[in-house]
């Protein structure tokens, strides 16, 4: 499947579908989009859409220098775009089904004959990129909710999360998580934070889902560590991810796991990316498909793929040390970038 999505020349195989009761048309022209392989690697591509409504054709191109791939027998039934092709180094057969989203974008899965699944996204010409969203509005915690286990037995317990002087503050105690009400996928998250007093532990959790899945505290997720001195480590919390040089950075494979007592930590790539205590740090997290890429103050500190989740809520930790946040902004993206200052 990786070879299929690597831009090799593909031979088209007809998709056997019943004749549509009513056909729609796609906007002719050059569409943008992305391909994500089964291992979470995503890259931008272009689609040329042409032909009348009863004979649509789509040609995929991947610059630079890759031979275009033409998909024949394109079927558009209501809001579902489907086709099948075969090719790649092993001749793997791939079936794709994309669904129309509310903004006219088509997105869906491509599954090969061995059951490995990639993703495809097509955005029509002239579509405006959704604007950057500020997850923190600077005045209150609208759009977030707290999960603090100790509050279950003490209704008077103060929340460890508050707004102070226009900043979102995690006090560190009692311990818990501040979680977005909404779930997200395919985004670039920019976080500006600092340990204003004693440095310590905290983290940003991505793809968060089931609450209190680990130790009765941590939601199922992948943590991007903010602990002073270790910013950018991955911690696997009932979800998993792979990085190059796994044994050196995670330990013996026999100890790997995502639950209590297992080797869940994946070391970052640098030792000196953080600024001195009291100064503001910038952490950038890109999550596209099943890949997650992290920068701290412009340094690439982690780059993982083949994650076991590709969407979910975002959470901030209260984990022993006070942390101030002055920026939490999220921008939709369709492919990972190569540098922090996108």
Backbone as numpy.savetxt, mean C-alpha at the origin, in Angstrom:
# Nx Ny Nz CAx CAy CAz Cx Cy Cz
4.32 -15.92 -13.58 3.50 -14.71 -13.58 4.35 -13.46 -13.58
5.51 -13.50 -12.83 6.39 -12.33 -12.84 6.82 -12.03 -14.27
7.12 -13.10 -15.05 7.55 -12.89 -16.43 6.42 -12.32 -17.26
5.19 -12.75 -16.99 4.06 -12.24 -17.75 3.94 -10.74 -17.59
4.19 -10.24 -16.39 4.04 -8.82 -16.13 5.33 -8.05 -16.38
6.34 -8.71 -16.94 7.62 -8.04 -17.15 7.74 -7.39 -18.52
6.64 -7.35 -19.26 6.66 -6.66 -20.54 7.12 -7.52 -21.70
7.12 -8.85 -21.54 7.51 -9.71 -22.63 6.40 -9.73 -23.69
6.77 -10.16 -24.91 5.78 -10.26 -25.97 4.79 -11.36 -25.63
3.49 -11.05 -25.73 2.46 -11.98 -25.34 1.59 -12.34 -26.55
1.19 -13.59 -26.62 0.25 -14.03 -27.64 -1.14 -13.97 -27.04
-2.11 -13.42 -27.77 -3.44 -13.22 -27.24 -4.29 -14.47 -27.43
-5.03 -14.84 -26.39 -5.96 -15.95 -26.47 -7.36 -15.42 -26.29
-8.29 -15.86 -27.12 -9.65 -15.36 -27.05 -10.30 -15.75 -25.74
-11.08 -14.85 -25.21 -11.86 -15.11 -24.01 -13.26 -15.54 -24.44
-13.65 -16.71 -24.02 -14.94 -17.23 -24.41 -16.01 -16.69 -23.46
-16.79 -15.75 -23.95 -17.84 -15.14 -23.16 -19.11 -15.12 -23.99
-20.26 -15.16 -23.33 -21.50 -15.01 -24.08 -21.61 -13.63 -24.67
-22.33 -13.50 -25.77 -22.50 -12.19 -26.38 -23.18 -11.25 -25.41
-22.67 -10.04 -25.23 -23.26 -9.12 -24.28 -24.64 -8.67 -24.72
-25.51 -8.54 -23.72 -26.85 -8.04 -24.02 -26.81 -6.58 -24.40
-25.89 -5.85 -23.78 -25.75 -4.43 -24.10 -24.28 -4.05 -23.92
-23.72 -3.42 -24.91 -22.31 -3.06 -24.88 -22.13 -1.59 -24.54
-21.07 -1.30 -23.78 -20.70 0.07 -23.50 -19.46 0.39 -24.31
-18.97 1.61 -24.15 -17.76 2.00 -24.85 -16.79 2.62 -23.87
-15.50 2.44 -24.14 -14.46 3.10 -23.37 -14.04 4.37 -24.10
-13.62 5.36 -23.36 -13.14 6.60 -23.96 -11.89 6.29 -24.78
-11.91 6.66 -26.04 -10.74 6.41 -26.89 -9.61 7.34 -26.49
-8.40 6.85 -26.62 -7.24 7.67 -26.32 -6.24 6.91 -25.46
-5.29 7.66 -24.89 -4.22 7.07 -24.10 -4.61 7.09 -22.62
-4.75 5.91 -22.04 -5.06 5.76 -20.63 -3.76 5.52 -19.86
-3.71 5.98 -18.65 -2.59 5.68 -17.77 -2.99 4.56 -16.83
-2.04 4.05 -16.08 -2.38 2.99 -15.14 -1.16 2.33 -14.57
-1.37 1.14 -14.03 -0.27 0.42 -13.39 -0.52 -1.07 -13.46
0.57 -1.82 -13.36 0.54 -3.27 -13.22 1.26 -3.63 -11.93
0.66 -4.51 -11.17 1.29 -5.00 -9.95 1.40 -6.51 -10.07
2.61 -7.04 -9.98 2.79 -8.48 -10.14 2.41 -9.20 -8.85
2.39 -10.54 -8.85 1.96 -11.28 -7.65 2.86 -11.08 -6.45
4.03 -10.48 -6.65 4.97 -10.28 -5.55 4.89 -8.86 -4.98
3.94 -8.08 -5.49 3.73 -6.74 -4.96 4.49 -5.65 -5.66
5.25 -5.97 -6.71 6.01 -4.96 -7.43 5.09 -4.25 -8.44
5.01 -2.95 -8.32 4.10 -2.18 -9.16 4.90 -1.22 -10.03
4.38 -0.98 -11.24 5.06 -0.03 -12.13 4.02 0.60 -13.05
4.26 1.83 -13.48 3.31 2.52 -14.36 3.35 1.98 -15.77
2.20 1.99 -16.43 2.09 1.57 -17.82 1.09 2.49 -18.52
1.02 2.37 -19.85 0.07 3.13 -20.65 -0.79 2.17 -21.46
-2.02 2.57 -21.70 -2.95 1.77 -22.50 -3.51 2.65 -23.60
-3.46 2.17 -24.83 -4.08 2.87 -25.94 -5.40 2.18 -26.24
-6.50 2.92 -26.10 -7.84 2.38 -26.30 -8.39 2.93 -27.62
-8.91 2.05 -28.47 -9.42 2.47 -29.78 -10.54 1.54 -30.21
-11.21 1.94 -31.29 -12.22 1.09 -31.88 -13.63 1.48 -31.50
-14.62 1.08 -32.34 -16.01 1.36 -32.02 -16.48 0.51 -30.85
-17.67 0.82 -30.36 -18.15 0.18 -29.15 -18.33 -1.33 -29.30
-18.55 -1.81 -30.52 -18.73 -3.25 -30.70 -17.44 -3.96 -31.09
-16.31 -3.22 -31.10 -15.04 -3.84 -31.47 -13.89 -3.09 -30.79
-13.91 -3.07 -29.46 -12.88 -2.37 -28.70 -11.55 -3.10 -28.77
-10.48 -2.34 -28.75 -9.15 -2.93 -28.65 -8.32 -2.12 -27.68
-7.43 -2.80 -27.00 -6.54 -2.15 -26.03 -5.13 -2.62 -26.29
-4.21 -1.68 -26.35 -2.80 -2.00 -26.50 -2.05 -1.46 -25.29
-1.28 -2.32 -24.67 -0.53 -1.95 -23.47 0.91 -1.67 -23.87
1.48 -0.59 -23.34 2.89 -0.30 -23.59 3.57 0.07 -22.29
4.84 -0.27 -22.24 5.63 -0.05 -21.03 6.95 0.58 -21.42
7.07 1.89 -21.34 8.33 2.52 -21.76 9.43 2.21 -20.76
10.71 2.23 -21.22 11.08 2.46 -22.62 11.44 1.15 -23.31
11.21 1.10 -24.59 11.73 0.03 -25.41 11.08 -1.33 -25.28
9.89 -1.41 -24.70 9.22 -2.69 -24.57 8.15 -2.80 -25.65
8.11 -3.91 -26.33 7.17 -4.09 -27.43 5.73 -4.05 -26.91
4.85 -3.27 -27.53 3.46 -3.18 -27.06 2.75 -4.53 -27.12
1.77 -4.70 -26.26 0.99 -5.92 -26.19 -0.45 -5.57 -26.53
-1.01 -6.22 -27.57 -2.38 -5.95 -27.98 -3.31 -7.01 -27.41
-4.38 -6.56 -26.78 -5.39 -7.47 -26.25 -6.58 -7.46 -27.20
-6.89 -8.61 -27.77 -8.02 -8.74 -28.68 -9.22 -9.32 -27.94
-10.40 -9.31 -28.62 -11.61 -9.87 -28.03 -11.91 -9.27 -26.66
-11.78 -7.97 -26.58 -12.09 -7.27 -25.32 -13.60 -7.27 -25.11
-14.04 -7.67 -23.96 -15.47 -7.71 -23.65 -15.77 -6.75 -22.51
-16.70 -5.85 -22.74 -17.14 -4.91 -21.72 -18.61 -5.18 -21.45
-18.89 -5.83 -20.34 -20.25 -6.19 -19.96 -20.65 -5.36 -18.75
-21.60 -4.46 -18.95 -21.99 -3.54 -17.87 -20.74 -2.83 -17.36
-20.36 -3.03 -16.11 -19.19 -2.35 -15.55 -18.00 -3.28 -15.41
-17.98 -4.37 -16.13 -16.89 -5.35 -16.04 -16.15 -5.45 -17.37
-14.84 -5.25 -17.31 -13.97 -5.38 -18.47 -13.17 -6.66 -18.31
-13.27 -7.58 -19.28 -12.61 -8.87 -19.13 -11.86 -9.25 -20.39
-10.76 -9.94 -20.23 -9.98 -10.46 -21.36 -9.05 -11.53 -20.83
-8.45 -12.24 -21.77 -7.51 -13.31 -21.41 -6.33 -13.26 -22.37
-5.13 -13.49 -21.86 -3.97 -13.56 -22.74 -3.01 -14.62 -22.21
-2.09 -15.01 -23.08 -1.10 -16.02 -22.69 0.26 -15.59 -23.19
1.29 -15.93 -22.45 2.63 -15.57 -22.87 3.61 -15.63 -21.73
4.73 -14.93 -21.88 5.76 -14.97 -20.86 6.71 -16.13 -21.09
7.71 -16.22 -20.25 8.75 -17.22 -20.43 8.20 -18.63 -20.37
7.15 -18.87 -19.58 6.61 -20.20 -19.42 5.23 -20.34 -20.08
4.82 -19.36 -20.86 3.55 -19.42 -21.54 2.36 -19.42 -20.60
2.50 -18.79 -19.46 1.44 -18.79 -18.46 0.19 -18.10 -18.98
-0.96 -18.72 -18.81 -2.24 -18.16 -19.23 -2.76 -17.25 -18.13
-3.24 -16.10 -18.51 -3.67 -15.09 -17.55 -5.08 -14.62 -17.89
-5.95 -14.61 -16.91 -7.31 -14.11 -17.07 -7.47 -12.84 -16.23
-7.98 -11.79 -16.85 -8.13 -10.51 -16.17 -9.60 -10.10 -16.11
-9.98 -9.54 -14.99 -11.31 -8.98 -14.84 -11.20 -7.68 -14.06
-11.57 -6.58 -14.69 -11.49 -5.26 -14.09 -12.89 -4.70 -13.90
-13.12 -4.06 -12.78 -14.42 -3.46 -12.48 -14.32 -1.94 -12.56
-15.37 -1.32 -13.05 -15.41 0.13 -13.16 -15.71 0.74 -11.79
-14.84 1.68 -11.36 -15.05 2.39 -10.11 -15.85 3.65 -10.37
-16.23 4.35 -9.30 -17.11 5.50 -9.44 -16.48 6.64 -10.22
-15.15 6.71 -10.26 -14.48 7.80 -10.96 -14.11 7.44 -12.40
-14.64 6.33 -12.91 -14.36 5.91 -14.27 -13.11 5.08 -14.42
-12.38 4.89 -13.36 -11.19 4.05 -13.37 -11.61 2.58 -13.37
-10.86 1.75 -14.09 -11.08 0.30 -14.05 -9.94 -0.34 -13.27
-10.29 -1.22 -12.36 -9.28 -1.86 -11.54 -9.72 -3.27 -11.21
-8.77 -4.20 -11.18 -9.13 -5.57 -10.85 -7.93 -6.48 -10.85
-8.20 -7.77 -10.96 -7.16 -8.78 -10.80 -6.88 -9.50 -12.10
-5.65 -10.01 -12.19 -5.23 -10.87 -13.29 -4.63 -12.12 -12.66
-5.22 -13.28 -12.94 -4.83 -14.53 -12.31 -4.29 -15.48 -13.37
-3.12 -16.06 -13.10 -2.55 -16.98 -14.08 -3.03 -18.40 -13.81
-2.59 -19.34 -14.64 -3.07 -20.72 -14.57 -2.63 -21.43 -13.30
-1.67 -20.87 -12.56 -1.23 -21.46 -11.31 -1.86 -20.76 -10.10
-2.81 -19.88 -10.37 -3.53 -19.23 -9.28 -2.85 -18.02 -8.68
-1.75 -17.57 -9.27 -1.05 -16.39 -8.76 -1.73 -15.13 -9.28
-1.93 -14.19 -8.39 -2.77 -13.03 -8.71 -1.97 -11.74 -8.73
-2.11 -10.99 -9.80 -1.59 -9.63 -9.88 -2.74 -8.65 -9.96
-2.41 -7.37 -10.10 -3.43 -6.33 -10.16 -3.19 -5.46 -11.39
-4.27 -4.91 -11.91 -4.19 -4.01 -13.06 -5.12 -2.83 -12.80
-4.67 -1.65 -13.21 -5.47 -0.43 -13.03 -5.39 0.39 -14.32
-6.54 0.91 -14.77 -6.61 1.74 -15.97 -7.35 3.03 -15.63
-6.72 4.16 -15.92 -7.30 5.46 -15.62 -7.54 6.21 -16.93
-8.78 6.66 -17.20 -9.08 7.29 -18.49 -8.36 8.61 -18.68
-8.16 9.03 -19.92 -7.47 10.30 -20.19 -8.24 11.47 -19.60
-7.49 12.45 -19.12 -8.11 13.65 -18.57 -8.55 13.52 -17.13
-8.33 12.36 -16.52 -8.75 12.17 -15.12 -7.81 12.92 -14.20
-8.38 13.69 -13.31 -7.57 14.42 -12.35 -7.20 13.50 -11.18
-5.95 13.58 -10.76 -5.50 12.80 -9.61 -6.21 13.28 -8.37
-6.78 12.37 -7.57 -7.43 12.81 -6.32 -6.47 13.63 -5.48
-6.96 14.66 -4.82 -6.08 15.54 -4.06 -5.50 14.86 -2.83
-4.39 15.40 -2.37 -3.80 14.94 -1.12 -4.77 15.18 0.03
-4.88 14.19 0.90 -5.79 14.28 2.04 -4.99 14.47 3.32
-5.40 15.42 4.13 -4.77 15.63 5.42 -5.48 14.74 6.44
-4.80 13.72 6.92 -5.43 12.83 7.89 -5.61 13.50 9.25
-4.81 14.49 9.52 -4.95 15.28 10.75 -5.25 16.72 10.36
-6.38 17.25 10.86 -6.82 18.57 10.44 -6.26 19.72 11.26
-5.46 19.41 12.27 -4.81 20.46 13.06 -5.62 20.98 14.23
-6.88 20.54 14.35 -7.73 21.06 15.43 -8.33 19.98 16.32
-8.67 18.82 15.73 -9.26 17.75 16.54 -8.95 16.41 15.88
-9.52 15.34 16.45 -9.22 13.99 15.98 -10.34 13.42 15.11
-11.02 14.30 14.39 -12.03 13.85 13.44 -11.41 12.88 12.44
-12.08 11.75 12.18 -11.58 10.74 11.25 -10.74 9.66 11.91
-10.58 9.75 13.23 -9.80 8.78 13.98 -10.61 8.24 15.16
-10.25 7.07 15.63 -10.80 6.54 16.88 -9.68 5.84 17.64
-9.78 5.87 18.96 -8.74 5.28 19.81 -9.17 3.90 20.28
-8.19 3.00 20.35 -8.38 1.70 20.96 -7.35 1.54 22.06
-7.80 1.67 23.31 -6.92 1.61 24.49 -7.45 0.50 25.39
-6.85 -0.68 25.37 -7.40 -1.80 26.13 -7.64 -1.52 27.60
-6.77 -0.75 28.25 -6.93 -0.49 29.68 -8.21 0.29 29.97
-8.73 0.99 28.97 -9.96 1.77 29.17 -11.19 0.86 29.31
-11.06 -0.41 28.96 -12.18 -1.33 29.09 -12.61 -1.49 30.54
-11.66 -1.38 31.46 -11.95 -1.58 32.88 -11.82 -0.30 33.70
-11.56 0.81 33.03 -11.43 2.09 33.74 -11.99 3.19 32.86
-13.26 3.50 33.05 -13.94 4.47 32.20 -13.37 5.87 32.36
-12.68 6.14 33.46 -12.13 7.47 33.71 -10.70 7.62 33.19
-10.17 6.58 32.60 -8.80 6.64 32.10 -8.70 7.68 31.00
-7.70 8.54 31.08 -7.53 9.57 30.05 -7.06 8.94 28.76
-7.42 9.54 27.67 -6.95 9.08 26.37 -5.49 9.50 26.20
-4.66 8.64 25.64 -3.27 9.03 25.39 -3.10 9.87 24.13
-4.20 10.16 23.44 -4.12 10.91 22.19 -4.89 12.22 22.33
-4.25 13.32 21.97 -4.88 14.63 22.09 -4.28 15.60 21.08
-4.90 16.75 20.96 -4.38 17.82 20.11 -3.88 18.94 21.02
-2.64 19.38 20.75 -2.01 20.41 21.59 -1.21 21.34 20.69
-1.54 22.62 20.74 -0.81 23.63 19.95 -0.75 23.25 18.47
-1.88 22.75 17.96 -1.96 22.42 16.55 -1.27 21.13 16.15
-0.81 20.36 17.13 -0.13 19.09 16.86 -0.93 17.93 17.44
-0.88 16.81 16.77 -1.43 15.58 17.31 -0.37 14.96 18.21
-0.75 14.65 19.43 0.22 14.18 20.42 -0.18 12.78 20.90
0.78 11.87 20.88 0.65 10.57 21.52 1.46 10.63 22.81
0.77 10.51 23.95 1.43 10.69 25.25 2.29 9.50 25.65
2.07 8.35 25.06 2.86 7.17 25.39 2.22 6.26 26.42
1.42 6.82 27.30 0.69 6.07 28.32 -0.69 6.69 28.50
-1.72 5.87 28.73 -1.74 4.41 28.63 -1.50 3.96 27.19
-1.21 2.71 27.04 -0.82 2.21 25.72 -2.04 1.85 24.88
-1.89 2.08 23.59 -2.99 1.79 22.68 -2.69 2.33 21.30
-3.74 2.50 20.51 -3.59 2.91 19.12 -4.66 3.92 18.74
-4.28 4.88 17.92 -5.20 5.81 17.29 -5.33 5.37 15.84
-6.55 5.05 15.41 -6.78 4.34 14.16 -7.69 5.16 13.26
-7.38 5.23 11.99 -8.25 5.95 11.06 -9.59 5.22 10.94
-10.65 5.99 10.75 -11.96 5.40 10.53 -12.05 4.73 9.16
-11.30 5.23 8.21 -11.34 4.72 6.83 -10.16 3.82 6.54
-10.34 2.94 5.57 -9.26 2.10 5.08 -8.69 2.70 3.79
-7.42 2.40 3.51 -6.74 2.99 2.37 -5.88 1.94 1.66
-5.64 2.18 0.38 -4.71 1.36 -0.39 -4.08 2.23 -1.47
-2.90 1.83 -1.91 -2.18 2.54 -2.98 -2.02 4.02 -2.65
-1.12 4.30 -1.74 -0.96 5.68 -1.26 0.48 5.98 -0.87
0.70 7.27 -0.71 1.96 7.80 -0.18 1.61 8.57 1.08
2.12 8.15 2.20 1.84 8.77 3.50 3.07 9.53 3.96
2.91 10.82 4.21 4.01 11.65 4.70 3.74 12.02 6.15
4.69 11.71 7.01 4.55 11.91 8.45 5.71 12.77 8.94
5.39 13.85 9.64 6.42 14.65 10.30 6.22 14.50 11.80
7.27 14.05 12.50 7.14 13.74 13.93 8.43 14.08 14.67
8.31 14.16 15.98 9.50 14.33 16.82 9.22 13.82 18.22
10.28 13.37 18.88 10.25 13.11 20.31 10.66 14.41 20.98
9.69 15.10 21.57 9.98 16.43 22.10 10.79 16.38 23.39
10.68 15.28 24.13 11.42 15.15 25.39 12.32 13.92 25.30
12.10 12.95 26.20 12.92 11.74 26.17 12.55 10.90 24.96
13.54 10.43 24.20 13.23 9.59 23.04 12.77 8.21 23.48
12.02 7.54 22.63 11.53 6.22 23.00 10.87 5.53 21.84
9.75 4.89 22.12 9.14 3.98 21.16 7.80 4.52 20.65
7.50 4.23 19.40 6.23 4.55 18.76 6.28 3.91 17.38
5.20 4.04 16.63 5.20 3.46 15.30 3.98 3.86 14.50
4.09 3.69 13.19 2.97 3.87 12.26 2.61 2.48 11.73
1.36 2.10 11.87 0.89 0.80 11.40 0.10 0.99 10.11
0.43 0.18 9.10 -0.30 0.24 7.83 -1.03 -1.08 7.61
-2.05 -1.03 6.77 -2.88 -2.21 6.47 -3.46 -2.81 7.75
-3.84 -1.96 8.70 -4.38 -2.44 9.97 -5.81 -2.95 9.78
-6.12 -4.04 10.47 -7.47 -4.61 10.36 -7.97 -5.06 11.73
-7.89 -6.35 12.03 -8.46 -6.90 13.27 -7.82 -6.26 14.49
-8.60 -5.65 15.38 -8.02 -5.03 16.58 -7.53 -6.08 17.58
-6.51 -5.71 18.32 -5.99 -6.51 19.43 -5.65 -7.94 19.01
-5.09 -8.08 17.84 -4.79 -9.41 17.30 -3.53 -10.02 17.90
-2.66 -9.19 18.49 -1.40 -9.67 19.06 -1.27 -9.13 20.48
-1.00 -10.03 21.42 -0.84 -9.67 22.83 -2.03 -8.89 23.38
-3.19 -9.04 22.79 -4.36 -8.32 23.26 -4.24 -6.81 23.14
-3.33 -6.34 22.28 -3.02 -4.92 22.16 -2.92 -4.45 20.72
-2.12 -5.14 19.91 -1.75 -4.63 18.59 -2.71 -5.11 17.51
-3.21 -4.21 16.66 -4.07 -4.65 15.56 -3.26 -5.37 14.50
-3.90 -6.28 13.83 -3.27 -6.98 12.71 -2.81 -5.96 11.69
-1.53 -5.98 11.33 -0.97 -4.90 10.51 0.49 -5.18 10.23
1.12 -4.24 9.52 2.57 -4.18 9.39 3.01 -2.85 9.98
3.85 -2.92 10.99 4.32 -1.70 11.66 5.57 -1.16 10.99
5.57 0.15 10.76 6.78 0.85 10.38 7.29 1.53 11.66
8.39 1.04 12.15 8.90 1.45 13.46 9.33 2.91 13.48
9.01 3.60 14.58 9.50 4.96 14.82 10.40 5.02 16.03
10.63 3.92 16.70 11.47 3.92 17.90 12.80 4.61 17.62
13.19 5.50 18.52 14.42 6.27 18.31 15.61 5.32 18.15
16.33 5.48 17.04 17.47 4.64 16.72 17.15 3.49 15.80
15.86 3.21 15.62 15.46 2.07 14.77 14.37 2.44 13.77
14.22 3.72 13.48 13.14 4.15 12.60 13.24 3.48 11.24
12.13 2.91 10.79 12.10 2.25 9.50 12.15 0.74 9.56
12.39 0.15 10.74 12.25 -1.30 10.86 10.82 -1.70 10.52
10.64 -2.90 9.98 9.31 -3.49 9.87 9.08 -4.41 11.06
7.88 -4.39 11.60 7.44 -5.39 12.57 6.18 -6.04 12.03
6.19 -7.35 11.92 5.06 -8.10 11.36 4.09 -8.47 12.46
2.86 -8.00 12.33 1.84 -8.21 13.36 0.68 -8.99 12.72
0.79 -10.31 12.72 -0.19 -11.22 12.12 -0.36 -10.92 10.62
0.51 -10.15 10.05 0.69 -9.97 8.62 2.18 -10.14 8.36
2.55 -10.36 7.11 3.96 -10.62 6.81 4.38 -9.86 5.57
5.69 -9.74 5.39 6.27 -9.05 4.24 7.68 -9.59 4.05
8.17 -9.50 2.82 9.51 -10.00 2.52 10.40 -8.84 2.07
11.70 -8.96 2.38 12.69 -7.98 1.94 13.91 -8.74 1.42
14.76 -8.08 0.63 16.01 -8.73 0.24 16.87 -9.04 1.47
17.70 -10.06 1.38 18.62 -10.41 2.47 17.86 -10.68 3.76
16.81 -11.48 3.67 15.92 -11.73 4.81 16.64 -12.36 6.00
17.51 -13.32 5.77 18.13 -14.01 6.90 19.01 -13.07 7.70
19.74 -12.20 7.02 20.59 -11.26 7.76 19.76 -10.28 8.56
18.63 -9.88 8.02 17.85 -8.82 8.65 16.74 -9.33 9.56
16.43 -10.64 9.48 15.35 -11.19 10.31 15.80 -12.38 11.15
16.91 -13.00 10.79 17.36 -14.15 11.54 17.05 -15.45 10.83
17.30 -16.58 11.50 17.08 -17.90 10.88 15.62 -18.09 10.46
15.38 -18.61 9.25 14.01 -18.78 8.77 13.11 -19.58 9.71
13.68 -20.52 10.44 12.87 -21.34 11.33 12.19 -20.51 12.42
12.72 -19.33 12.68 12.15 -18.49 13.74 11.17 -17.46 13.21
11.07 -17.30 11.87 10.19 -16.29 11.31 8.73 -16.59 11.64
7.97 -15.55 11.85 6.55 -15.69 12.10 5.91 -14.35 12.34
4.62 -14.36 12.60 3.88 -13.10 12.76 3.10 -13.05 14.06
3.31 -14.04 14.93 2.57 -14.10 16.19 3.53 -14.10 17.37
2.97 -14.22 18.57 3.75 -14.15 19.79 4.94 -15.13 19.77
6.12 -14.64 20.16 7.29 -15.48 20.28 8.07 -15.71 19.00
7.57 -15.24 17.87 8.26 -15.44 16.60 9.15 -14.25 16.27
10.05 -14.45 15.30 10.92 -13.37 14.83 10.11 -12.48 13.89
9.56 -11.40 14.43 8.67 -10.53 13.67 9.36 -9.27 13.17
10.55 -8.98 13.67 11.25 -7.74 13.33 12.12 -7.93 12.09
12.05 -6.98 11.17 12.92 -6.94 9.99 13.71 -5.63 10.06
15.01 -5.73 10.24 15.85 -4.55 10.45 15.83 -3.62 9.25
15.99 -2.33 9.53 16.06 -1.34 8.45 17.43 -1.36 7.78
17.62 -0.46 6.82 18.83 -0.47 6.01 19.89 0.53 6.46
19.55 1.41 7.39 20.50 2.46 7.79 20.54 2.59 9.31
21.58 3.27 9.80 21.72 3.47 11.25 21.69 4.93 11.67
21.77 5.86 10.73 21.96 7.26 11.11 21.03 8.20 10.34
19.81 7.75 10.05 18.90 8.57 9.26 18.08 9.54 10.10
17.95 9.28 11.39 17.13 10.13 12.25 17.88 11.39 12.68
17.11 12.42 12.97 17.68 13.67 13.45 17.79 13.65 14.97
18.58 14.55 15.55 18.72 14.58 17.01 17.36 14.77 17.68
17.26 14.28 18.89 16.02 14.39 19.66 15.59 15.85 19.76
14.32 16.10 19.53 13.78 17.44 19.56 13.61 18.06 18.19
14.32 17.52 17.18 14.16 18.01 15.81 13.11 17.17 15.08
12.54 17.77 14.05 11.48 17.11 13.30 12.05 16.13 12.29
11.49 14.94 12.27 11.81 13.91 11.28 10.69 13.81 10.26
11.05 13.46 9.04 10.06 13.20 7.99 10.15 11.74 7.58
9.06 11.03 7.76 8.96 9.64 7.33 7.96 9.57 6.17
8.36 8.93 5.09 7.50 8.74 3.93 7.27 7.25 3.75
6.02 6.85 3.70 5.65 5.44 3.52 4.82 5.34 2.25
5.28 4.54 1.30 4.49 4.25 0.10 4.02 2.81 0.17
2.72 2.63 -0.02 2.13 1.29 -0.02 1.32 1.14 -1.31
1.81 0.31 -2.21 1.14 0.08 -3.50 1.09 -1.43 -3.73
-0.11 -1.93 -3.99 -0.24 -3.37 -4.11 0.23 -4.03 -2.83
1.11 -4.99 -2.96 1.65 -5.69 -1.79 3.09 -5.29 -1.48
3.46 -4.10 -1.92 4.79 -3.56 -1.65 4.70 -2.37 -0.71
5.71 -2.21 0.14 5.80 -1.08 1.06 7.23 -0.56 1.03
7.38 0.73 0.80 8.69 1.37 0.72 8.72 2.54 1.69
9.85 2.69 2.43 9.91 3.67 3.51 11.19 4.50 3.40
11.04 5.81 3.56 12.17 6.73 3.68 12.10 7.45 5.02
13.26 7.76 5.61 13.34 8.61 6.79 14.33 9.73 6.46
13.83 10.95 6.47 14.65 12.12 6.17 15.41 11.96 4.84
14.71 11.41 3.86 15.26 11.27 2.52 16.04 10.01 2.26
16.36 9.23 3.31 17.10 7.98 3.13 16.13 6.82 2.98
16.37 5.98 1.98 15.58 4.76 1.85 15.98 3.81 2.97
15.03 3.48 3.84 15.35 2.68 5.02 14.71 1.29 4.99
13.72 1.07 4.13 13.16 -0.27 3.99 12.38 -0.37 2.70
12.35 -1.57 2.14 11.70 -1.79 0.85 11.23 -3.23 0.81
9.95 -3.46 1.06 9.43 -4.82 1.15 8.42 -5.12 0.06
8.22 -6.40 -0.19 7.25 -6.84 -1.20 6.58 -8.12 -0.73
5.60 -8.57 -1.52 4.89 -9.82 -1.24 4.25 -9.79 0.14
3.72 -8.64 0.53 3.03 -8.54 1.82 1.75 -9.36 1.78
1.28 -9.77 2.94 0.07 -10.56 3.02 -1.19 -9.70 3.07
-1.04 -8.39 3.02 -2.18 -7.47 2.94 -1.83 -6.34 1.99
-2.84 -5.75 1.37 -2.59 -4.64 0.45 -3.47 -3.43 0.74
-4.20 -3.46 1.84 -5.06 -2.33 2.20 -5.48 -2.46 3.66
-5.93 -1.35 4.22 -6.40 -1.37 5.60 -6.32 0.02 6.21
-6.58 0.09 7.49 -6.51 1.36 8.20 -5.07 1.72 8.52
-4.88 2.95 8.94 -3.58 3.45 9.38 -3.69 3.75 10.87
-2.68 3.39 11.63 -2.74 3.57 13.08 -1.45 4.18 13.61
-1.58 4.96 14.66 -0.45 5.53 15.39 -0.41 4.90 16.78
0.78 4.65 17.28 0.91 3.97 18.56 1.10 4.95 19.72
0.57 4.55 20.86 0.99 5.09 22.15 1.74 3.96 22.83
3.07 4.07 22.87 3.88 2.92 23.28 5.05 3.32 24.17
4.76 4.19 25.15 5.75 4.44 26.18 6.43 5.79 26.14
6.40 6.48 25.00 7.09 7.76 24.89 6.19 8.78 24.19
6.31 10.04 24.63 5.51 11.09 24.02 6.07 11.47 22.64
5.17 11.51 21.67 5.54 11.85 20.30 4.59 12.92 19.79
5.13 13.90 19.09 4.31 14.95 18.48 4.30 14.76 16.96
3.12 14.94 16.36 2.96 14.87 14.91 2.44 16.21 14.42
3.09 16.79 13.42 2.59 18.04 12.86 2.08 17.86 11.43
2.33 16.68 10.83 1.84 16.43 9.48 1.55 14.95 9.31
0.35 14.67 8.77 -0.04 13.32 8.38 -0.86 13.47 7.10
-0.20 13.42 5.96 -0.88 13.64 4.68 -0.79 12.40 3.81
-1.88 12.13 3.10 -1.97 10.93 2.29 -2.34 11.29 0.86
-1.55 10.79 -0.09 -1.78 11.05 -1.51 -1.96 9.73 -2.25
-3.00 9.60 -3.06 -3.16 8.38 -3.87 -2.05 8.28 -4.91
-1.49 7.10 -5.10 -0.50 6.85 -6.14 -0.80 5.50 -6.77
-0.29 5.28 -7.97 -0.54 4.01 -8.65 0.72 3.17 -8.78
1.89 3.74 -8.44 3.13 2.99 -8.52 4.12 3.57 -7.52
5.03 2.74 -7.03 6.05 3.21 -6.11 6.99 4.18 -6.83
7.51 5.15 -6.08 8.48 6.08 -6.65 9.89 5.67 -6.20
10.88 6.33 -6.74 12.27 5.95 -6.48 12.96 6.84 -5.47
12.29 7.89 -5.02 12.93 8.79 -4.07 11.86 9.43 -3.18
12.29 9.96 -2.06 11.36 10.47 -1.05 10.69 11.77 -1.48
11.41 12.66 -2.18 10.86 13.97 -2.52 10.10 13.89 -3.83
9.04 13.10 -3.82 8.21 12.85 -5.01 7.61 14.16 -5.53
